[in-house]
Amino acid sequence: MNSSHKAKVLLLTGASGGLGRALSALWAKSDWQLILHCHSDRDLLEEHLSGLEFRHAPMVLQADLSDPEEVLHLCGEAQKKAGRVDVLVNNAGLSHSAVVWKQDIEAWNRLLAVNLTAPFLLMRHLSPGMRSRGFGRIINISSVVAHLGVFGASAYGASKAGLNGLTASASKELISGGITVNNIALGYTSKGMIDQLQPEHREEIRVRIPAQRFGSAEELSGLIAYLASDQAAYLTGQTLHLNGGLYA
Ligand SMILES: NC(=O)c1ccc[n+]([C@@H]2O[C@H](COP(=O)([O-])OP(=O)(O)OC[C@H]3O[C@@H](n4cnc5c(N)ncnc54)[C@H](OP(=O)(O)O)[C@@H]3O)[C@@H](O)[C@H]2O)c1
């Protein structure tokens, strides 16, 4: 089957979050058949979607990605309901603040499970179908924190650095099957997690960014669209830094 002849199916994890909702709005009129994943915020996501007009009606699936059984179930449901998954965007993510000498092991394990193990498991379960069709795009949303380090963010930074390593090796295994794997190491972006910070802290961060502003969901969307396209077939194993010059 040549997948370019029908709408590609794109699974976006964490669609209920700040960036996820912004991306689903930007992609409403796209030619992608969207499968939108949420965890605890299903009502928020569905209310958001009810205000949008879609070219292809989106499907909403719920799963706690810290639970490997729920990840397996999510992959099964996505493939059953949409027939296949062509593009996987591993966007769901968790953060918390703790210095290493006070880091709770359960919180560490949960964060690693959502931010690193779940993207691996989604790749593990969805890549066989992609390989059988000779086409796949896996895009992991990492963070500038993996490269810069941030006080109180060792669990988060470790999880995102793990995505960089997962991407580099998995890309070598999957490219022969027509699947690319890339990582977007996102800088501070004006939706989602950044809203959890106090305004003074946001301003301290903003002035340190060479571009003097936060990134936008539109800029993230544009890069994902390129990586998901047929034109990006030769671009794999990369960590792309989308951060206004904060780290290069
Ligand atoms: N915003 C930024 O400045 C920035 C910068 C660098 C990287 N990033 C990365 O961008 C991605 C999106 O972040 P965001 O800013 O949109 O964050 P957000 O608003 O906090 O959204 C996080 C998303 O992850 C989901 N999630 C959390 N725990 C989960 C679990 N146990 N199982 C399944 N899903 C879970 C949430 O689902 P529910 O709400 O349904 O529970 C939500 O959809 C993350 O990977 C983040 O690390 C963001």
The ligand as an ORCA input file, in Angstrom:
! r2SCAN-3c Opt
* xyz 0 1
  N       5.747     23.720     27.259
  C       7.072     23.777     27.227
  O       7.665     24.864     27.378
  C       7.894     22.531     26.991
  C       9.289     22.670     26.873
  C      10.058     21.542     26.609
  C       9.444     20.305     26.445
  N       8.097     20.197     26.590
  C       7.507     18.871     26.404
  O       6.370     18.984     25.581
  C       5.432     17.943     25.901
  C       4.041     18.537     26.124
  O       4.135     19.391     27.253
  P       3.034     20.472     27.677
  O       3.788     21.721     27.916
  O       1.875     20.448     26.763
  O       2.658     19.869     29.130
  P       1.247     19.700     29.863
  O       0.333     20.817     29.542
  O       1.603     19.473     31.298
  O       0.655     18.355     29.228
  C       1.173     17.100     29.586
  C       0.415     16.003     28.876
  O       0.965     14.743     29.298
  C      -0.112     13.909     29.744
  N       0.289     13.027     30.839
  C       0.797     13.354     32.047
  N       0.904     12.236     32.814
  C       0.451     11.207     32.069
  C       0.296      9.807     32.296
  N       0.604      9.222     33.466
  N      -0.214      9.059     31.303
  C      -0.557      9.607     30.138
  N      -0.451     10.918     29.843
  C       0.066     11.705     30.810
  C      -1.184     14.870     30.256
  O      -2.458     14.174     30.229
  P      -3.740     14.625     31.136
  O      -3.696     16.136     31.208
  O      -4.922     14.104     30.374
  O      -3.565     13.977     32.459
  C      -1.080     15.989     29.218
  O      -1.821     15.648     28.071
  C       6.015     17.226     27.134
  O       6.673     16.043     26.742
  C       7.016     18.227     27.686
  O       8.041     17.600     28.416
  C       7.303     21.265     26.867
*
